[in-house]
Each structure stands twice: as structure tokens, then as C-alpha cells.
Amino acid sequence: MRVAFFVKPILNFSTKKGGRVQQTKSKFDKLTIVPNPSKGNFKLNFYGNEEASVSIRIIDLTGNTIINEQFNAEIGFNTKDFNLEGLSKGIYLIELTNGIERISGKIIIG
């Protein structure tokens, strides 16, 4: 089964001198986690609108951080492989952030 988490781009607005409004696009467009559910091996896929250092955290439902890694995202399609076969069965949250914006999803380990 494939579960996709589509994230609507967040539009940020800022004003410049002279009262003009500038619209900026979100750094992330969508996040997919495949396969989901998983036995522990899965791919995290997302689309980046610019090169950025991205923090990837995997968190259990009690709030404990299982993994906290930095990833250099490129413009376009990005993928990161994970092997969590040693974890207990359950639901885990996945959070990607560039320090300003954040997207999240969940993985079911079964």
C-alpha cells in the first residue's frame, strides 16, 4: 500500500519598503512514505523547491526522538532510505524542517 501526504504550498507574505507585497512559495511540496505500512524498511520522498539543509526526525507516540538526521535537499525530487526493523510495532511520526517550515507524516511499522 502506498500512502501519500500532499502538503499545500504555504504562501508567505512580506512587505517591502514602499508598501509592495511579495509572495514566496513553500520550500516543500509533497511528502510520500513508501511502503506504508512497512516492516521497517521504507523510503521518504519529498519535493524541494530550493537547495536546503533539512532536519529529519522520527518520533514515537510518547514523544521520544528515535532518529534526528540532517539531509542536504536538492531542487526537485529527494529520497532518503530508512531501516527501522529493530523498532517496536506501532505508529511513528516523521517531521521534516528547514528551520522555518515543517511538514510531517506518519509511518506504520508492523
C-alpha positions as CSV (number, residue, x, y, z in Angstrom):
1,M,0.0,0.0,0.0
2,R,1.2,3.5,-0.8
3,V,0.2,6.4,1.4
4,A,0.9,9.9,0.2
5,F,0.8,13.1,2.2
6,F,0.2,16.0,0.0
7,V,1.0,19.4,1.5
8,K,-0.5,22.5,0.1
9,P,2.2,25.1,-0.5
10,I,2.3,27.6,2.2
11,L,2.3,31.1,0.9
12,N,4.3,33.6,2.9
13,F,3.8,37.3,2.5
14,S,6.2,40.1,3.4
15,T,6.2,43.8,2.8
16,K,9.0,45.8,1.4
17,K,9.6,49.5,1.7
18,G,7.1,51.3,-0.4
19,G,4.2,49.0,0.7
20,R,4.7,46.3,-2.0
21,V,3.7,42.8,-1.0
22,Q,5.9,39.9,-2.1
23,Q,4.6,36.3,-2.2
24,T,7.1,33.5,-1.6
25,K,6.5,29.8,-2.2
26,S,6.9,27.0,0.4
27,K,10.1,25.1,0.3
28,F,8.3,21.7,0.3
29,D,5.5,20.5,-2.0
30,K,4.7,16.9,-1.0
31,L,5.9,14.1,1.2
32,T,5.4,10.4,0.5
33,I,6.4,7.4,2.6
34,V,6.6,4.1,0.8
35,P,5.8,1.4,1.6
36,N,3.4,2.3,4.4
37,P,2.7,0.2,6.4
38,S,6.2,-1.2,6.5
39,K,8.2,-3.9,8.3
40,G,10.8,-1.2,8.9
41,N,12.5,-0.5,5.6
42,F,10.9,2.5,3.8
43,K,11.7,5.4,1.6
44,L,10.9,9.0,2.5
45,N,10.3,11.1,-0.7
46,F,9.7,14.8,-1.0
47,Y,10.0,17.6,-3.5
48,G,12.2,20.6,-2.7
49,N,11.8,24.0,-4.3
50,E,15.3,25.0,-3.4
51,E,18.5,23.6,-2.0
52,A,18.4,23.5,1.8
53,S,19.7,21.7,4.8
54,V,16.7,19.7,6.1
55,S,16.3,18.1,9.6
56,I,14.5,14.7,9.5
57,R,13.1,13.5,12.8
58,I,11.3,10.2,13.5
59,I,9.4,10.3,16.8
60,D,7.4,7.7,18.6
61,L,4.0,8.4,20.0
62,T,5.4,9.1,23.5
63,G,7.4,12.0,22.1
64,N,10.8,10.3,22.1
65,T,13.1,11.1,19.2
66,I,14.2,7.9,17.5
67,I,16.2,9.5,14.7
68,N,17.4,13.0,14.1
69,E,19.4,13.5,10.9
70,Q,20.5,16.3,8.7
71,F,19.9,15.9,5.0
72,N,21.0,18.2,2.1
73,A,17.9,18.6,0.0
74,E,18.2,19.5,-3.7
75,I,15.9,21.2,-6.0
76,G,13.4,18.6,-7.3
77,F,12.8,15.1,-6.1
78,N,14.6,13.9,-2.9
79,T,14.6,10.5,-1.4
80,K,16.1,9.0,1.8
81,D,16.1,5.3,2.8
82,F,15.5,4.2,6.3
83,N,15.8,0.8,8.1
84,L,13.9,0.7,11.4
85,E,13.5,-3.1,11.6
86,G,14.6,-3.1,15.2
87,L,11.7,-0.8,16.4
88,S,8.6,-2.0,18.1
89,K,5.4,-2.2,16.0
90,G,3.4,0.9,16.0
91,I,2.9,4.4,14.5
92,Y,5.8,6.8,14.2
93,L,5.8,10.4,13.3
94,I,8.1,11.8,10.7
95,E,9.0,15.5,10.6
96,L,11.0,17.5,8.1
97,T,12.0,21.0,8.8
98,N,14.4,23.6,7.3
99,G,14.2,25.7,10.4
100,I,11.4,27.8,9.0
101,E,8.8,25.5,7.5
102,R,7.8,22.0,8.6
103,I,6.0,19.1,7.0
104,S,5.1,15.8,8.7
105,G,3.7,12.4,8.1
106,K,3.5,9.0,9.8
107,I,4.8,5.6,9.2
108,I,3.2,2.4,10.5
109,I,5.7,-0.3,11.5
110,G,4.1,-3.7,11.6
